[in-house]
Amino acid sequence: MSNSTENSKVFFIAGANRGIGFNLVKTLKNDGIIFATTRNPEASTELNELAKENKNIHVIKLDVTSKRDAEKAAEEVKKIVDKVDVLYVNAGIANSYAPITVVEEDDLDRHFRTNVYGAIFTFQAIYPLLQKSSDKTVVFISSIAGSVLGFFPMISGSYGPSKAALNHVVRQIDLELNDAGFKVVAMHPGLVSSDMGNYGLEQFKKKNIDVSAFPTITPESSASQIVKTVNALDKSTGVEFVSYDGSQAPW
C-alpha cells in the first residue's frame, strides 16, 4: 500500500449507479479514494466511464439486500485500503405508494429489505474499516417521509415506515458507539428530481398531496449540498437528523 493511498481520505458510497449516489461520486471525485457500489457493474455505463476517467474511483458490486454481498464488497475494499473514513449508505427504493389499508406483503418486504436490512448489512460490513479511521463518519440517506415528530402527510404504507425504521437504526448505532468517536447522521436529501423522486412526485399529484413546502432540487444540487453539510458536521453534538442544506430535521 503506497503512502499516497494511506494518506488519502476514503469514501464508500452504497448505491452509486444513478441519482444522488452517482452525483455523490462526481462531487467527491477529487477528494480522495472512492468505492462506488452498484448491483450490476456491467450495466452501470456512466459510473464505469467516470471510473475510467478517475483512477481513484473503484466500482464494486453490491446488492445491499444480501449480507454476503456486503461482506464481499468489504473484502474488495480491503484489497486496496485498510480503512474507510466516510460511509454513505444511499441505496434505497421508493416504488410503492399504496396505503396501509391495502399495502401488499411483497411491497413491505422489498422496502424493508432494501431500506432497513440493506442499511444494516452495509454498515456491519464496513464497520471494521471505519474503526480504523480517525474520521468515522456514517451518513444514512433517509427522508423526511420517515419523520414521526414532523410527520409528512404522504400516503406510503411501505416507504415511509421503512425510513422511520432506518432513523431508529441510526439512533441505535449512535447509542452503541457514542464513546467510540463516531459521527452518525440520518440525512434528508430533499425532494430530488431523480428517477425515484420524479416517480414519487407523480404519485403525489395523482393523490393531490401538496409538496409546495419542499422545493424540488436536482440530484447534482442535493449531492453537492449533502457533501458540504457532512464536511461541516460537528462531532461533539452527537447523532443528528439533518437536511441536505444543513438544517435540522425533526425525528
TIPA-669593 format. One record per residue (C-alpha): x, y, z; residue in three letters. Coordinates in Angstrom, 1 decimal. Example, Ala and Ser with C-alpha at 12.3 -4.5 7.8 and 13.67 -1.06 7.14 Angstrom:
[[12.3; -4.5; 7.8]; 'ALA'];
[[13.7; -1.1; 7.1]; 'SER'];
END
This chain:
[[0.0; 0.0; 0.0]; 'MET'];
[[1.5; 3.3; -1.1]; 'SER'];
[[1.9; 6.4; 1.2]; 'ASN'];
[[-0.5; 8.3; -1.1]; 'SER'];
[[-3.1; 5.7; -0.6]; 'THR'];
[[-2.5; 5.6; 3.2]; 'GLU'];
[[-2.9; 9.4; 3.4]; 'ASN'];
[[-5.9; 9.7; 1.2]; 'SER'];
[[-9.4; 10.1; 2.5]; 'LYS'];
[[-11.5; 7.1; 1.7]; 'VAL'];
[[-15.2; 7.2; 0.9]; 'PHE'];
[[-17.6; 4.2; 0.5]; 'PHE'];
[[-20.9; 5.0; -1.3]; 'ILE'];
[[-23.6; 2.4; -1.4]; 'ALA'];
[[-26.0; 2.8; -4.3]; 'GLY'];
[[-23.8; 4.9; -6.7]; 'ALA'];
[[-25.2; 3.9; -10.1]; 'ASN'];
[[-27.6; 6.8; -10.5]; 'ARG'];
[[-29.3; 9.8; -8.9]; 'GLY'];
[[-27.9; 11.1; -5.6]; 'ILE'];
[[-25.3; 8.3; -5.2]; 'GLY'];
[[-23.8; 8.8; -8.7]; 'PHE'];
[[-23.7; 12.6; -8.0]; 'ASN'];
[[-22.0; 12.0; -4.7]; 'LEU'];
[[-19.3; 10.2; -6.6]; 'VAL'];
[[-19.0; 13.1; -9.0]; 'LYS'];
[[-18.9; 15.6; -6.2]; 'THR'];
[[-16.2; 13.7; -4.2]; 'LEU'];
[[-14.1; 12.6; -7.2]; 'LYS'];
[[-11.2; 15.0; -6.4]; 'ASN'];
[[-11.4; 14.5; -2.6]; 'ASP'];
[[-9.9; 11.0; -2.2]; 'GLY'];
[[-10.4; 7.3; -2.9]; 'ILE'];
[[-14.0; 6.3; -3.7]; 'ILE'];
[[-15.6; 2.9; -3.6]; 'PHE'];
[[-18.8; 3.2; -5.6]; 'ALA'];
[[-21.2; 0.3; -5.4]; 'THR'];
[[-23.9; -0.9; -7.8]; 'THR'];
[[-26.0; -4.0; -8.1]; 'ARG'];
[[-24.9; -4.6; -11.7]; 'ASN'];
[[-21.5; -3.2; -12.5]; 'PRO'];
[[-21.6; -4.4; -16.1]; 'GLU'];
[[-24.7; -2.3; -16.8]; 'ALA'];
[[-23.5; 0.8; -14.9]; 'SER'];
[[-22.2; 2.6; -18.0]; 'THR'];
[[-21.9; 6.2; -16.7]; 'GLU'];
[[-20.3; 5.0; -13.4]; 'LEU'];
[[-17.8; 2.9; -15.3]; 'ASN'];
[[-17.0; 5.8; -17.6]; 'GLU'];
[[-16.4; 8.0; -14.6]; 'LEU'];
[[-14.1; 5.4; -13.0]; 'ALA'];
[[-12.1; 5.1; -16.2]; 'LYS'];
[[-11.5; 8.8; -16.2]; 'GLU'];
[[-10.6; 8.9; -12.5]; 'ASN'];
[[-8.4; 6.0; -11.3]; 'LYS'];
[[-9.2; 6.8; -7.6]; 'ASN'];
[[-12.8; 5.6; -8.2]; 'ILE'];
[[-13.4; 1.9; -7.8]; 'HIS'];
[[-16.7; 0.3; -8.9]; 'VAL'];
[[-17.8; -2.6; -6.7]; 'ILE'];
[[-20.7; -5.0; -7.0]; 'LYS'];
[[-23.1; -4.7; -4.1]; 'LEU'];
[[-26.7; -5.8; -3.7]; 'ASP'];
[[-27.5; -4.4; -0.3]; 'VAL'];
[[-30.2; -6.9; 0.3]; 'THR'];
[[-27.6; -9.6; 0.5]; 'SER'];
[[-25.5; -9.7; 3.7]; 'LYS'];
[[-22.9; -11.8; 1.9]; 'ARG'];
[[-22.7; -9.3; -0.9]; 'ASP'];
[[-21.9; -6.6; 1.6]; 'ALA'];
[[-19.2; -8.8; 3.1]; 'GLU'];
[[-17.7; -9.4; -0.3]; 'LYS'];
[[-17.7; -5.7; -1.0]; 'ALA'];
[[-15.8; -5.0; 2.2]; 'ALA'];
[[-13.3; -7.7; 1.2]; 'GLU'];
[[-12.7; -5.8; -2.1]; 'GLU'];
[[-12.1; -2.6; -0.3]; 'VAL'];
[[-9.5; -4.3; 2.0]; 'LYS'];
[[-7.5; -5.3; -1.1]; 'LYS'];
[[-6.8; -1.6; -1.7]; 'ILE'];
[[-7.0; 0.3; 1.6]; 'VAL'];
[[-7.2; -0.5; 5.3]; 'ASP'];
[[-9.8; 2.0; 6.3]; 'LYS'];
[[-12.9; 3.9; 5.3]; 'VAL'];
[[-13.3; 7.4; 6.6]; 'ASP'];
[[-16.8; 8.3; 5.4]; 'VAL'];
[[-19.6; 5.8; 4.7]; 'LEU'];
[[-22.6; 7.0; 2.6]; 'TYR'];
[[-25.5; 4.5; 2.8]; 'VAL'];
[[-27.5; 5.7; -0.1]; 'ASN'];
[[-29.0; 2.6; -1.7]; 'ALA'];
[[-32.8; 2.6; -1.3]; 'GLY'];
[[-36.1; 2.2; -3.1]; 'ILE'];
[[-39.4; 4.1; -3.1]; 'ALA'];
[[-41.6; 2.4; -5.7]; 'ASN'];
[[-44.9; 1.8; -3.9]; 'SER'];
[[-47.3; 4.4; -2.6]; 'TYR'];
[[-50.1; 2.0; -1.5]; 'ALA'];
[[-51.8; 3.0; 1.7]; 'PRO'];
[[-51.5; 0.9; 4.9]; 'ILE'];
[[-55.1; -0.4; 4.4]; 'THR'];
[[-54.1; -2.3; 1.2]; 'VAL'];
[[-50.3; -2.5; 1.1]; 'VAL'];
[[-49.1; -5.9; -0.1]; 'GLU'];
[[-46.7; -8.1; 1.8]; 'GLU'];
[[-44.1; -8.1; -1.1]; 'ASP'];
[[-44.1; -4.2; -1.1]; 'ASP'];
[[-43.3; -4.2; 2.6]; 'LEU'];
[[-40.7; -6.9; 2.2]; 'ASP'];
[[-38.9; -5.1; -0.7]; 'ARG'];
[[-38.8; -1.7; 1.1]; 'HIS'];
[[-37.7; -3.0; 4.5]; 'PHE'];
[[-35.2; -5.5; 2.9]; 'ARG'];
[[-33.5; -2.7; 1.0]; 'THR'];
[[-34.0; 0.4; 3.1]; 'ASN'];
[[-33.5; -1.2; 6.5]; 'VAL'];
[[-31.8; -4.6; 6.2]; 'TYR'];
[[-29.6; -3.3; 3.4]; 'GLY'];
[[-28.5; -0.3; 5.5]; 'ALA'];
[[-27.7; -2.6; 8.4]; 'ILE'];
[[-25.8; -5.1; 6.3]; 'PHE'];
[[-23.8; -2.4; 4.6]; 'THR'];
[[-22.9; -0.8; 7.9]; 'PHE'];
[[-21.9; -4.1; 9.5]; 'GLN'];
[[-19.6; -4.9; 6.6]; 'ALA'];
[[-17.8; -1.6; 6.6]; 'ILE'];
[[-17.8; -1.1; 10.4]; 'TYR'];
[[-14.3; -2.7; 10.9]; 'PRO'];
[[-12.8; -0.4; 8.3]; 'LEU'];
[[-14.5; 2.7; 9.8]; 'LEU'];
[[-13.0; 1.7; 13.2]; 'GLN'];
[[-9.5; 2.2; 11.7]; 'LYS'];
[[-10.3; 5.8; 10.7]; 'SER'];
[[-9.9; 8.9; 12.7]; 'SER'];
[[-12.9; 10.3; 10.9]; 'ASP'];
[[-15.6; 7.6; 11.5]; 'LYS'];
[[-18.4; 9.4; 9.7]; 'THR'];
[[-21.6; 7.4; 8.7]; 'VAL'];
[[-24.3; 9.1; 6.7]; 'VAL'];
[[-27.6; 7.2; 6.1]; 'PHE'];
[[-29.7; 8.8; 3.3]; 'ILE'];
[[-33.1; 8.8; 4.9]; 'SER'];
[[-36.1; 11.0; 4.2]; 'SER'];
[[-38.5; 13.4; 5.9]; 'ILE'];
[[-41.1; 10.8; 5.0]; 'ALA'];
[[-39.6; 8.8; 7.9]; 'GLY'];
[[-40.1; 11.5; 10.5]; 'SER'];
[[-42.6; 10.8; 13.3]; 'VAL'];
[[-42.4; 14.2; 15.0]; 'LEU'];
[[-42.5; 16.1; 11.7]; 'GLY'];
[[-45.0; 13.6; 10.1]; 'PHE'];
[[-45.2; 14.4; 6.4]; 'PHE'];
[[-48.8; 13.6; 5.1]; 'PRO'];
[[-47.9; 11.3; 2.2]; 'MET'];
[[-49.6; 8.0; 1.6]; 'ILE'];
[[-46.9; 5.4; 1.7]; 'SER'];
[[-47.5; 2.1; 3.5]; 'GLY'];
[[-44.0; 0.8; 2.9]; 'SER'];
[[-41.6; 3.6; 2.1]; 'TYR'];
[[-42.3; 6.0; 5.0]; 'GLY'];
[[-42.4; 3.2; 7.6]; 'PRO'];
[[-39.1; 1.8; 6.3]; 'SER'];
[[-37.4; 5.2; 6.6]; 'LYS'];
[[-38.8; 5.6; 10.1]; 'ALA'];
[[-37.3; 2.3; 10.9]; 'ALA'];
[[-34.0; 3.4; 9.4]; 'LEU'];
[[-34.0; 6.5; 11.6]; 'ASN'];
[[-34.3; 4.3; 14.6]; 'HIS'];
[[-31.4; 2.2; 13.3]; 'VAL'];
[[-29.3; 5.4; 13.1]; 'VAL'];
[[-30.1; 6.4; 16.7]; 'ARG'];
[[-29.4; 2.8; 17.9]; 'GLN'];
[[-26.0; 2.8; 16.2]; 'ILE'];
[[-25.2; 6.1; 17.9]; 'ASP'];
[[-26.2; 4.7; 21.2]; 'LEU'];
[[-23.9; 1.7; 20.7]; 'GLU'];
[[-20.9; 3.7; 19.5]; 'LEU'];
[[-21.3; 7.0; 21.4]; 'ASN'];
[[-17.9; 6.5; 23.1]; 'ASP'];
[[-16.1; 5.3; 20.1]; 'ALA'];
[[-15.6; 8.6; 18.2]; 'GLY'];
[[-18.3; 8.0; 15.5]; 'PHE'];
[[-20.4; 10.7; 14.0]; 'LYS'];
[[-23.7; 9.1; 12.7]; 'VAL'];
[[-26.4; 11.0; 10.9]; 'VAL'];
[[-29.6; 10.5; 9.1]; 'ALA'];
[[-29.8; 12.7; 6.1]; 'MET'];
[[-32.9; 14.1; 4.3]; 'HIS'];
[[-31.7; 14.6; 0.7]; 'PRO'];
[[-34.5; 16.9; -0.3]; 'GLY'];
[[-37.3; 16.4; -2.8]; 'LEU'];
[[-34.9; 15.3; -5.6]; 'VAL'];
[[-35.7; 15.1; -9.3]; 'SER'];
[[-34.1; 11.7; -9.7]; 'SER'];
[[-35.9; 8.8; -11.4]; 'ASP'];
[[-37.2; 7.7; -7.9]; 'MET'];
[[-38.1; 11.3; -6.9]; 'GLY'];
[[-39.9; 12.0; -10.1]; 'ASN'];
[[-42.0; 8.9; -9.7]; 'TYR'];
[[-42.9; 10.0; -6.2]; 'GLY'];
[[-43.9; 13.4; -7.5]; 'LEU'];
[[-46.2; 11.8; -10.0]; 'GLU'];
[[-47.9; 9.8; -7.2]; 'GLN'];
[[-48.3; 13.0; -5.1]; 'PHE'];
[[-50.0; 14.8; -7.9]; 'LYS'];
[[-52.4; 11.9; -8.5]; 'LYS'];
[[-53.4; 12.0; -4.8]; 'LYS'];
[[-53.5; 15.8; -4.6]; 'ASN'];
[[-50.7; 15.9; -2.0]; 'ILE'];
[[-49.3; 19.4; -1.6]; 'ASP'];
[[-45.5; 19.3; -1.6]; 'VAL'];
[[-45.0; 23.0; -2.3]; 'SER'];
[[-43.2; 23.5; 1.0]; 'ALA'];
[[-40.5; 21.2; -0.3]; 'PHE'];
[[-38.9; 22.7; -3.4]; 'PRO'];
[[-37.6; 20.2; -6.0]; 'THR'];
[[-33.9; 20.1; -6.4]; 'ILE'];
[[-31.6; 18.2; -8.9]; 'THR'];
[[-29.6; 15.2; -7.9]; 'PRO'];
[[-26.5; 17.3; -8.5]; 'GLU'];
[[-27.6; 20.0; -6.1]; 'SER'];
[[-28.6; 17.5; -3.5]; 'SER'];
[[-25.3; 15.7; -3.6]; 'ALA'];
[[-23.2; 18.8; -3.5]; 'SER'];
[[-25.1; 20.2; -0.6]; 'GLN'];
[[-25.0; 16.9; 1.3]; 'ILE'];
[[-21.2; 16.8; 1.0]; 'VAL'];
[[-21.0; 20.4; 2.2]; 'LYS'];
[[-23.2; 19.6; 5.1]; 'THR'];
[[-21.3; 16.5; 6.0]; 'VAL'];
[[-18.0; 18.3; 5.9]; 'ASN'];
[[-19.4; 20.9; 8.3]; 'ALA'];
[[-20.8; 18.4; 10.9]; 'LEU'];
[[-19.9; 19.0; 14.5]; 'ASP'];
[[-18.8; 15.7; 16.0]; 'LYS'];
[[-19.4; 17.0; 19.5]; 'SER'];
[[-23.2; 17.2; 19.0]; 'THR'];
[[-23.9; 13.5; 18.7]; 'GLY'];
[[-26.4; 11.9; 16.5]; 'VAL'];
[[-28.4; 14.2; 14.1]; 'GLU'];
[[-31.2; 14.1; 11.6]; 'PHE'];
[[-30.2; 16.8; 9.1]; 'VAL'];
[[-31.5; 18.1; 5.8]; 'SER'];
[[-29.2; 18.4; 2.8]; 'TYR'];
[[-28.9; 22.2; 3.4]; 'ASP'];
[[-27.7; 21.7; 7.0]; 'GLY'];
[[-30.9; 22.5; 8.8]; 'SER'];
[[-32.2; 20.2; 11.5]; 'GLN'];
[[-34.9; 17.7; 10.6]; 'ALA'];
[[-37.4; 16.5; 13.2]; 'PRO'];
[[-37.1; 12.9; 14.3]; 'TRP'];
END
